[in-house]
Structure formats: structure tokens, C-alpha cells
Amino acid sequence: MTGMQSPAFDIFGFLDEPGRPASVATVTASGRPALAMMWFAFEDDHLWFHSPGAPPAPFLRAAAENREVAVMVATFSPPDDVRQVRMTGPARLEAGDEGRVRRIYERYVGAWTPAWDRQATSAGYRLWAMSPQRGMAVAYPDLADGPVFSWSEPTAFLALRGWAAAPRAESGT
């Protein structure tokens, strides 16, 4: 682990906040960068996504090939709330899991409708996951440089679960 020993905010709580999308980046087959905003859920130590499969999106291609993707979940509401969690790690295609897909959608959809149900259960969409291997979390209180917490192995990131549950002084974020 590098950087500070504990993050300035509860990373897992931040990732669980409903309605917050992820920016996901990868490289296309031709070597060009690809970037998209996506709905996600953080469950079972992975970020889970549900993406259309045709034409094959570069994100699904990366997952099919177990390649690395980059993910950033952020809020930008200066000066009071500027937080970022940036992660990289391998992506992989997953078997269909209607319950997990529905939990992804419910983080963003106010009312479940038949149209959302059709999309969530469509054979044209694929479930895929990313395992955060490396990353950093940073807050910019009052737009000043904040402390940076970074990790370079998954165990350091997952060890934060105990930190998030421990009582601590409020940091203002």
C-alpha cells in the first residue's frame, strides 16, 4: 500500500451511493481509447456492469479477453464535495444473473417498469465484472489538495472494509 494508510472518506459507502455512475475506460481492438459512463453495483468485491452486446462494445471485448479496464467513480460538487475513487483491474464476462442485473438497475431507476425488465433480461445484454487490483481515493475539501489513499494490491483495498466499519472522527465529507 502506498500513500496514506486510510482514506479520507468511506470508499465502500461512496460506491454504494445510489445514482452515482462510473466512468469506464479501455482500449479498442485498434488501440484507440474508449470511454463510457455506466451504471454499476459494487458487490462481492467486484464492480458489476450490464452492457449491450451488439455490436460488440470494446468493454465486452476487454472482459472476454480478461484485459484491464479503468474505472472512476466521482462526485464533483465544489467546494463541498469533490471525491474520486479510481481503480484498474481485469474485466471478465459473467454468467447471466437476473438478480444482480436488477440490483444494478435499481440503483438508478426510480420505478421498475416492464421496459426496464425487458432490458434487464434481454439476451442482447451481457453481465461483466471488474476486479479492482490497484487504485486510489482522493477528496478535495474546499478544492484544496486532499490526502491521497492508494493501493497496489487487492488485499489492501478489501482490508478497508474493517476501516469503514470502525468509528472515527468525521472528516467533513
Secondary structure as UniProt FT lines:
FT   STRAND          2..3
FT   HELIX           11..16
FT   TURN            18..19
FT   STRAND          22..27
FT   TURN            29..30
FT   STRAND          33..38
FT   STRAND          41..43
FT   TURN            44..45
FT   STRAND          46..52
FT   TURN            53..56
FT   HELIX           58..64
FT   TURN            65..66
FT   STRAND          68..77
FT   TURN            78..80
FT   STRAND          81..93
FT   HELIX           98..106
FT   TURN            107..108
FT   HELIX           114..120
FT   TURN            123..124
FT   STRAND          125..130
FT   STRAND          134..139
FT   HELIX           141..143
FT   STRAND          148..151
FT   HELIX           154..158
FT   HELIX           160..165
//
